Amino acid sequence: MQAQKKESKLDSHEVIKHPLATEKVIRLMEVENKLVFVVDKRATKADVKKAIEELFKAKVKAVNTLNSVTGEKRAYVTFAKESPAIDIATSLGIM
């Protein structure tokens, strides 16, 4: 028996709320090619990956999520080598 995939009802702009710009995120961006976004609590890893690839035209390698103690959901997005996180951060105005 296989699990059925549910179709997401969230739009790409509803999934991604905003990027985080902390010292830790800047270090992750430079060292590990990652960016951190605050996302909708209902969003899955697949929703986040699809939204990032649509909005930023960048290749996503992996997505890890974290439900923080403040009640928000964060997505740690690792980008592929051909899509540097610094370029995306620059377009967002973080750097």
C-alpha positions as CSV (number, residue, x, y, z in Angstrom):
1,M,0.0,0.0,0.0
2,Q,1.4,3.3,-1.0
3,A,0.7,6.7,0.5
4,Q,-1.2,9.1,-1.7
5,K,0.2,12.5,-2.4
6,K,-2.1,15.3,-1.5
7,E,-2.3,18.3,-3.8
8,S,-1.4,21.5,-2.0
9,K,-3.9,24.3,-2.0
10,L,-1.3,27.0,-1.1
11,D,0.0,29.5,-3.7
12,S,3.7,30.0,-3.9
13,H,3.3,33.5,-2.4
14,E,1.3,32.1,0.5
15,V,3.9,29.4,1.3
16,I,6.9,31.8,1.7
17,K,6.2,34.6,4.2
18,H,9.7,36.2,4.4
19,P,13.4,35.4,4.6
20,L,15.3,35.5,7.8
21,A,18.5,37.7,8.0
22,T,20.4,36.8,11.2
23,E,24.1,36.3,11.8
24,K,23.6,32.5,11.8
25,V,21.7,32.7,8.4
26,I,24.5,34.8,6.9
27,R,27.1,32.2,8.0
28,L,24.9,29.4,6.6
29,M,24.6,31.2,3.3
30,E,28.3,31.7,2.9
31,V,29.5,28.3,4.2
32,E,26.7,25.9,3.3
33,N,24.8,27.7,0.4
34,K,21.6,27.8,2.5
35,L,18.9,30.4,3.1
36,V,16.2,30.4,5.8
37,F,12.6,31.4,5.2
38,V,9.6,31.7,7.5
39,V,6.9,29.7,5.8
40,D,3.2,28.9,6.3
41,K,2.6,26.3,9.1
42,R,0.6,24.2,6.6
43,A,3.3,24.1,4.0
44,T,5.2,20.8,3.4
45,K,8.8,20.4,2.3
46,A,7.6,19.8,-1.3
47,D,5.5,22.9,-1.2
48,V,8.5,25.0,0.0
49,K,10.7,23.5,-2.7
50,K,8.2,24.2,-5.5
51,A,7.6,27.7,-4.2
52,I,11.3,28.6,-4.0
53,E,12.0,27.2,-7.5
54,E,9.0,29.1,-9.0
55,L,9.7,32.4,-7.2
56,F,13.5,32.6,-7.5
57,K,14.1,30.4,-10.6
58,A,16.8,28.5,-8.6
59,K,17.6,24.8,-8.2
60,V,16.8,23.5,-4.7
61,K,18.9,20.6,-3.4
62,A,17.1,20.0,-0.1
63,V,14.6,21.5,2.3
64,N,14.6,21.0,6.1
65,T,11.8,22.4,8.3
66,L,11.7,23.5,11.9
67,N,8.7,24.5,14.0
68,S,10.2,27.1,16.3
69,V,9.2,27.8,19.9
70,T,7.8,31.2,18.8
71,G,5.1,29.4,16.8
72,E,6.5,30.0,13.3
73,K,7.7,27.4,10.8
74,R,11.2,27.9,9.3
75,A,12.5,26.3,6.2
76,Y,16.2,25.7,5.8
77,V,16.7,25.6,2.0
78,T,19.9,24.2,0.5
79,F,20.6,25.4,-3.0
80,A,22.4,23.5,-5.8
81,K,25.9,24.6,-6.8
82,E,24.6,26.4,-9.9
83,S,22.3,28.6,-7.8
84,P,24.4,30.5,-5.2
85,A,22.4,31.5,-2.1
86,I,24.3,34.8,-2.0
87,D,22.9,35.8,-5.4
88,I,19.3,35.1,-4.2
89,A,20.0,37.0,-0.9
90,T,21.2,39.9,-2.9
91,S,18.0,39.9,-5.0
92,L,16.0,39.8,-1.8
93,G,18.0,42.7,-0.3
94,I,19.5,40.7,2.6
95,M,23.1,41.3,1.5
